[in-house]
Amino acid sequence: MAGILDTLQFVLNVAEMALEFRQYRYRRRCVVEEEARILLEQHGTSAHDVAQQVARLARQRRDRKSRVFWHAVSREIARRSALSP
C-alpha cells in the first residue's frame, strides 16, 4: 500500500512541477513580448539591431541569462517584423 501512495505522491509532485514550469514560461513570454513592443516603439526598424547588440554585449560579459533573454527579444522582433507589411 505504501508503494502505491509513494507513486501517487511522485506523480502529483511531477504534475505540480510541470504546472509551475508552464506558468514560468508564460510569464517569461509576456516579458519578452513587452520588451519587444517597447523596442519597436522606441527604435522602429532598428529595434532588431538594438536587441542583437544587447545580446552580443551580454555574451561578451558571459551573462547567459541576459543573452538568452535578449536573443528571445530579437527573435520576437524579427517575428513581428516579418508579420507586418
C-alpha positions as CSV (number, residue, x, y, z in Angstrom):
1,M,0.0,0.0,0.0
2,A,2.8,2.4,0.8
3,G,4.3,1.8,-2.6
4,I,1.1,2.9,-4.3
5,L,0.9,6.0,-2.1
6,D,4.5,6.9,-2.8
7,T,3.9,6.5,-6.6
8,L,0.8,8.7,-6.4
9,Q,2.7,11.4,-4.4
10,F,5.5,11.3,-7.0
11,V,3.0,11.7,-9.9
12,L,1.4,14.7,-8.0
13,N,4.9,16.3,-7.5
14,V,5.7,15.9,-11.2
15,A,2.4,17.4,-12.2
16,E,2.9,20.4,-9.9
17,M,6.4,21.0,-11.3
18,A,5.0,20.8,-14.8
19,L,2.4,23.4,-14.0
20,E,4.9,25.7,-12.3
21,F,7.2,25.5,-15.3
22,R,4.3,26.3,-17.6
23,Q,3.4,29.3,-15.6
24,Y,7.1,30.4,-15.5
25,R,7.3,30.1,-19.3
26,Y,4.1,32.1,-19.8
27,R,5.4,35.0,-17.5
28,R,8.7,35.0,-19.3
29,R,7.0,35.1,-22.7
30,C,4.9,38.1,-21.6
31,V,8.1,40.0,-20.5
32,V,9.8,39.2,-23.8
33,E,6.8,40.4,-25.8
34,E,6.6,43.6,-23.7
35,E,10.3,44.3,-24.2
36,A,9.9,43.7,-28.0
37,R,6.9,46.1,-28.1
38,I,8.8,48.8,-26.3
39,L,11.9,48.5,-28.5
40,L,9.8,48.6,-31.6
41,E,8.0,51.7,-30.4
42,Q,11.3,53.5,-29.5
43,H,13.6,52.3,-32.3
44,G,11.3,51.3,-35.1
45,T,13.1,49.3,-37.8
46,S,16.4,49.3,-35.9
47,A,14.8,47.6,-32.9
48,H,16.1,44.2,-34.0
49,D,19.7,45.5,-34.3
50,V,19.4,47.0,-30.8
51,A,18.3,43.8,-29.3
52,Q,21.1,41.9,-31.0
53,Q,23.7,44.4,-29.8
54,V,22.5,44.0,-26.2
55,A,22.6,40.2,-26.6
56,R,26.1,40.5,-28.0
57,L,27.2,42.6,-25.0
58,A,25.7,40.0,-22.6
59,R,27.6,37.2,-24.4
60,Q,30.8,39.2,-24.1
61,R,30.1,39.6,-20.3
62,R,29.4,35.8,-20.2
63,D,25.9,36.6,-18.8
64,R,23.9,33.7,-20.1
65,K,20.6,34.7,-18.6
66,S,20.7,38.1,-20.3
67,R,22.0,36.7,-23.5
68,V,19.2,34.2,-23.8
69,F,16.6,36.8,-22.8
70,W,17.8,39.4,-25.4
71,H,18.1,36.7,-28.1
72,A,14.5,35.8,-27.4
73,V,13.5,39.5,-27.7
74,S,15.4,39.8,-31.0
75,R,13.6,36.7,-32.3
76,E,10.2,38.2,-31.2
77,I,11.0,41.5,-33.0
78,A,12.0,39.6,-36.2
79,R,8.8,37.6,-36.0
80,R,6.7,40.7,-35.6
81,S,8.6,42.5,-38.4
82,A,8.0,39.5,-40.8
83,L,4.3,39.6,-40.0
84,S,3.9,43.3,-40.6
85,P,3.7,44.7,-44.1
